[in-house]
Amino acid sequence: MKILVCISHVPDTTSKINFTDGDTKFDTNGVQFVINPNDEFGLTRAMWFKEKQGATVSVVNVGGPETEPTLRKALAIGADEAIRVDAAATDAFSVAKQLAKVAKEGVYDLVIAGRESIDYNGGMVPGMIAGLLDANFVNNCIGLEVEGTSATATREIDGGKETVSTALPLVIGGQKGLVEESDLRIPNMRGIMMARKKPLNVVGPVDAEPETNSVSFEKPAPKGAVKLVEPDNLDELVNLLHNEAKVI
């Protein structure tokens, strides 16, 4: 089985976020970048298929040379090869077209993407890849088993979970639950050394005009001052919630 894991290069949630050029561009200075958490769950599941079923695992990213350390980390975790599509990740559609081209040319049985990235939270790329490939698609995936050309996937739905059966080729949008957080892997020294010898291939992009563009960014408004109410002063609490907060 050939598996392709899509890797987003995203800011660590502890990084301080700023914008430049009149709040039209993201300021990357001083920002630590990591593998998108939803993608990391998918990569860890792919490692399970590699170790238990002999699958080969490739990772792919759309971005410039600055994303290569993130791909190298994925190689250190255990992926067999990395592919970087040399294009700016401008919007979901253009990214999906680049990833779909790689998936189609590599004839992958399973494409694992994160349900969404933690920077833009668009949640559109996995479904678009499936549409472009005419492949089966399971989103919000929290469980996956593959036997031969058949797959059983569990996904979150409103009020519970749903288990579905489908066939390969398959695209999933994975998330927390696909593996446990305790199963996530930290590259060891041996993995880091081996990653240096694994191939990281840079490929040219296909023509894909962005369908959307970011006009401006803004941070959330500062939180207002907090008013403390004595525990036994329920009348005052109700008054504040009704007349000031206007939530009741």
C-alpha positions as CSV (number, residue, x, y, z in Angstrom):
1,M,0.0,0.0,0.0
2,K,1.3,3.4,-0.9
3,I,0.3,6.3,1.4
4,L,0.7,10.0,0.8
5,V,0.5,12.2,3.9
6,C,-0.1,15.9,3.3
7,I,1.9,18.1,5.7
8,S,1.1,21.8,6.5
9,H,3.8,24.0,7.8
10,V,2.1,26.1,10.5
11,P,3.0,28.4,13.3
12,D,3.3,26.9,16.8
13,T,0.4,28.0,18.9
14,T,2.7,29.5,21.4
15,S,4.2,31.9,18.8
16,K,3.4,35.6,19.0
17,I,1.5,36.6,15.8
18,N,2.0,39.9,14.1
19,F,1.2,41.4,10.7
20,T,3.0,43.7,8.3
21,D,2.4,45.9,5.3
22,G,-0.7,47.5,6.7
23,D,-2.0,44.2,8.2
24,T,-2.0,42.5,4.8
25,K,0.8,40.0,5.3
26,F,1.7,37.6,8.1
27,D,5.0,38.4,9.8
28,T,7.1,35.3,10.1
29,N,9.9,36.9,12.0
30,G,10.5,35.0,15.3
31,V,7.8,32.5,14.6
32,Q,8.4,28.8,15.3
33,F,6.8,26.5,12.7
34,V,5.7,22.9,13.3
35,I,3.8,20.1,11.6
36,N,0.1,20.9,11.6
37,P,-1.3,18.9,14.5
38,N,-4.1,17.2,12.5
39,D,-1.5,16.2,9.9
40,E,0.7,14.8,12.7
41,F,-2.1,12.5,13.8
42,G,-2.3,11.3,10.2
43,L,1.4,10.8,9.9
44,T,1.5,8.7,13.0
45,R,-1.3,6.5,11.7
46,A,0.6,6.1,8.4
47,M,3.6,4.9,10.4
48,W,1.4,2.2,12.0
49,F,0.4,1.0,8.5
50,K,4.1,1.0,7.5
51,E,5.2,-1.1,10.5
52,K,2.2,-3.5,10.6
53,Q,1.4,-3.9,6.9
54,G,4.6,-2.9,5.1
55,A,3.1,0.3,3.6
56,T,5.4,2.9,2.0
57,V,4.9,6.5,3.3
58,S,5.6,9.7,1.4
59,V,4.9,13.2,2.8
60,V,4.1,16.2,0.7
61,N,4.0,19.9,1.3
62,V,3.2,23.0,-0.8
63,G,5.6,25.8,0.0
64,G,9.0,27.4,-0.4
65,P,12.4,26.2,1.0
66,E,11.4,27.5,4.4
67,T,9.1,24.5,4.8
68,E,11.8,21.9,4.4
69,P,12.7,21.6,8.1
70,T,9.1,20.5,8.7
71,L,9.4,17.9,6.0
72,R,12.7,16.7,7.4
73,K,11.0,16.2,10.8
74,A,8.4,14.0,9.1
75,L,11.2,12.0,7.5
76,A,12.8,11.7,11.0
77,I,9.5,10.4,12.4
78,G,9.7,7.6,9.8
79,A,8.4,8.7,6.4
80,D,10.3,7.1,3.4
81,E,10.5,10.2,1.2
82,A,9.4,13.8,1.1
83,I,8.0,16.0,-1.8
84,R,7.9,19.7,-1.8
85,V,5.8,21.4,-4.4
86,D,7.7,24.7,-5.1
87,A,4.7,27.1,-4.9
88,A,3.2,29.5,-2.4
89,A,0.3,28.1,-0.4
90,T,-2.0,30.9,-1.4
91,D,-5.5,29.4,-1.1
92,A,-7.2,26.0,-0.6
93,F,-8.1,25.4,-4.2
94,S,-4.6,26.0,-5.6
95,V,-3.0,23.9,-2.8
96,A,-5.5,21.1,-3.5
97,K,-4.6,21.1,-7.2
98,Q,-0.9,20.8,-6.4
99,L,-1.4,18.0,-4.0
100,A,-3.8,16.2,-6.3
101,K,-1.2,16.2,-9.1
102,V,1.4,14.6,-6.8
103,A,-1.2,12.0,-5.6
104,K,-2.3,11.2,-9.1
105,E,1.3,10.9,-10.5
106,G,2.3,8.7,-7.6
107,V,-0.7,6.4,-7.8
108,Y,-1.2,6.4,-4.1
109,D,-3.8,4.1,-2.5
110,L,-4.4,6.3,0.5
111,V,-4.1,10.0,0.9
112,I,-4.1,11.3,4.5
113,A,-4.6,15.0,5.1
114,G,-5.5,16.9,8.3
115,R,-9.1,17.9,8.6
116,E,-7.9,21.5,8.7
117,S,-4.8,23.5,9.4
118,I,-4.5,25.5,12.6
119,D,-3.5,28.7,10.8
120,Y,-6.4,29.4,8.4
121,N,-8.8,26.7,9.6
122,G,-10.4,26.4,6.2
123,G,-11.1,22.7,6.3
124,M,-11.5,22.5,2.5
125,V,-8.3,20.9,1.1
126,P,-9.0,17.2,1.8
127,G,-12.4,17.3,0.1
128,M,-11.1,19.2,-2.9
129,I,-8.2,16.6,-3.3
130,A,-10.8,13.8,-3.3
131,G,-12.9,15.6,-5.8
132,L,-10.0,16.3,-8.1
133,L,-8.9,12.6,-7.9
134,D,-12.4,11.2,-8.1
135,A,-11.6,9.2,-5.0
136,N,-13.6,8.2,-2.0
137,F,-13.5,10.6,0.9
138,V,-14.1,10.4,4.7
139,N,-13.8,13.7,6.7
140,N,-13.4,14.2,10.5
141,C,-11.8,10.7,10.6
142,I,-10.9,9.4,14.0
143,G,-10.3,5.7,13.1
144,L,-9.0,3.9,10.1
145,E,-8.3,0.2,9.2
146,V,-7.3,-1.1,5.8
147,E,-7.5,-4.7,4.6
148,G,-6.4,-5.2,1.0
149,T,-8.4,-2.7,-1.1
150,S,-11.1,-2.2,1.5
151,A,-11.1,0.3,4.3
152,T,-13.2,0.9,7.4
153,A,-13.2,4.4,8.8
154,T,-14.8,6.0,11.8
155,R,-15.7,9.7,11.7
156,E,-17.2,12.2,14.1
157,I,-20.8,13.3,13.4
158,D,-23.2,15.5,15.3
159,G,-24.0,13.7,18.5
160,G,-21.8,10.7,18.1
161,K,-19.6,8.6,15.7
162,E,-20.3,6.8,12.5
163,T,-18.4,3.8,11.0
164,V,-18.3,3.5,7.2
165,S,-16.8,1.0,4.8
166,T,-15.3,2.1,1.5
167,A,-12.7,1.1,-1.0
168,L,-9.3,2.4,-2.0
169,P,-8.2,4.8,-3.4
170,L,-9.3,6.9,-0.4
171,V,-8.7,10.4,0.9
172,I,-9.3,11.1,4.6
173,G,-9.4,14.3,6.6
174,G,-7.9,13.2,9.9
175,Q,-8.0,14.7,13.3
176,K,-7.3,14.0,17.0
177,G,-8.5,10.5,17.7
178,L,-7.0,8.9,14.6
179,V,-4.3,8.1,17.1
180,E,-3.9,9.0,20.7
181,E,-1.8,12.0,21.6
182,S,0.4,9.6,23.6
183,D,1.2,7.8,20.4
184,L,2.6,10.8,18.6
185,R,6.3,10.4,17.9
186,I,9.3,12.6,18.7
187,P,12.2,12.1,16.3
188,N,15.1,10.4,18.0
189,M,18.8,10.8,17.1
190,R,18.8,7.8,14.8
191,G,15.7,9.0,13.0
192,I,17.2,12.5,12.5
193,M,20.4,11.0,11.1
194,M,18.5,8.7,8.7
195,A,16.3,11.6,7.6
196,R,19.4,13.4,6.2
197,K,19.9,10.5,3.7
198,K,16.2,10.2,2.6
199,P,15.1,11.9,-0.6
200,L,13.4,15.3,-0.5
201,N,12.3,16.0,-4.0
202,V,11.3,19.4,-5.2
203,V,8.8,19.5,-8.0
204,G,7.4,22.3,-10.0
205,P,3.8,23.5,-9.6
206,V,0.9,23.1,-12.0
207,D,-0.9,26.2,-13.2
208,A,-3.5,26.9,-10.5
209,E,-4.9,30.5,-10.2
210,P,-6.0,31.2,-6.7
211,E,-9.7,31.5,-6.3
212,T,-9.5,33.6,-3.1
213,N,-7.0,36.0,-1.6
214,S,-6.5,37.5,1.9
215,V,-7.4,41.2,2.0
216,S,-6.3,42.0,5.5
217,F,-5.8,40.4,8.9
218,E,-6.7,41.6,12.4
219,K,-6.2,40.3,15.9
220,P,-9.2,39.7,18.2
221,A,-10.3,42.7,20.1
222,P,-8.9,43.0,23.7
223,K,-11.1,41.5,26.4
224,G,-12.9,44.0,28.5
225,A,-12.4,44.6,32.2
226,V,-13.7,41.9,34.5
227,K,-16.3,42.7,37.2
228,L,-16.3,40.5,40.3
229,V,-19.5,39.8,42.1
230,E,-19.8,38.5,45.7
231,P,-21.0,34.8,45.7
232,D,-24.1,35.6,47.6
233,N,-25.1,38.7,45.5
234,L,-27.2,36.9,42.9
235,D,-29.4,39.9,42.2
236,E,-26.3,41.9,41.1
237,L,-25.1,39.1,38.9
238,V,-28.4,38.8,37.2
239,N,-28.5,42.5,36.7
240,L,-25.1,42.6,35.1
241,L,-25.8,39.6,32.8
242,H,-29.1,41.1,31.7
243,N,-28.3,44.8,31.3
244,E,-24.5,44.9,30.5
245,A,-23.5,41.6,29.1
246,K,-27.0,41.2,27.5
247,V,-26.8,37.4,27.5
248,I,-30.0,36.8,29.4
